[in-house]
């Protein structure tokens, strides 16, 4: 839905031009210590060009096994660069697992897939201690979550006890086995999937764990042309599943670390920070222009983690777009994915068939763009 009048690309950039960290700023705009830090870590044109080259390699890798689903591809790449985790929701058969595997095989790191079930125990996930009769000592056997990329398939089928173990790994970047704290490898990224139509044998994710995901992407059915293109790719390839052995990883672990470091160095001006915070406040019925009657629709708004996610995702989006500064479009383009799982609707809203995306549309329309 078009909310704001469209502007040409050049007009939009001119209107929202944000000075890079090295540019002089008016007195009082930022704390001098922050200014000095940002000036020290300013990106060079070579850094931005290298980041774009790596992003192009990633997209080309995805084209080998994924048809259409451009939004999913960009959400996965942007979340990885932003050092976050992502939750993907759709009915079966829309390439959730395929996309996750493609991202993992694009990097020369370790990848583990965990099929979540109600009887999955925390020790099956993080590991356990085993008594070694030869040495007469307990030895630690680490679990599959100790990998660079972890696919948690149908995460809502795991029990609350297992979900708490996942939460520690996602929040702390470490696990605890027998009282011993073991750090997870870097980079570490969780790609979780869930099916919205099957509720038997599922456990709703708690708000504390949902909040740890930077994005929640919802997939739709492909168009007729996209589905035909998918069949054409499968018939050319001769196999329904791409052979990972034939795909040489276009990125190394060092490349991913470079992208993540560079994204943190992308400049964010105070008006952009204010815009992100005002969007989050509007979901709670606050902010400079609160939505009338939102309290009857939303029983729980987004936490400050939503503001953090907006900024981190905005920095990654700007870097992948070839800029060293964030513009409002970087925030708006991922606003739905950032807020979708953080806003809980009232029973009244659900009874009136009002969706979370409709509430987010109203929030974006209400908050003025800097």
Secondary structure by P-SEA (a helix, b strand, c coil): ccccccccaaaaaaaacccccccccccccccaaaaaaaaaacccaaaaaaaaaaaaaaaaaaaaccccaaaaaaaaaaaaaacbbbbbbbccccaaaaaaaaaaaaccbbbbbbbcccccccccccbbbbbcccccbbbbbbccccccbbbbcccccccaaaaaaaaaaaaccccccccbbbbccccbbbbbbbbcccccccccccaaaaaaccbbbbbccccaaaaaaaaaaaaaacccccccccccccccaaaaaaaaaaaaaccccaaaaaaaaaaaaaaacccccccccccccccccccaaaaaaaaaaaaaaaaaaccccccaaaaaaaccccccccccccaaaaaacccaaaaaaaaaaacccc
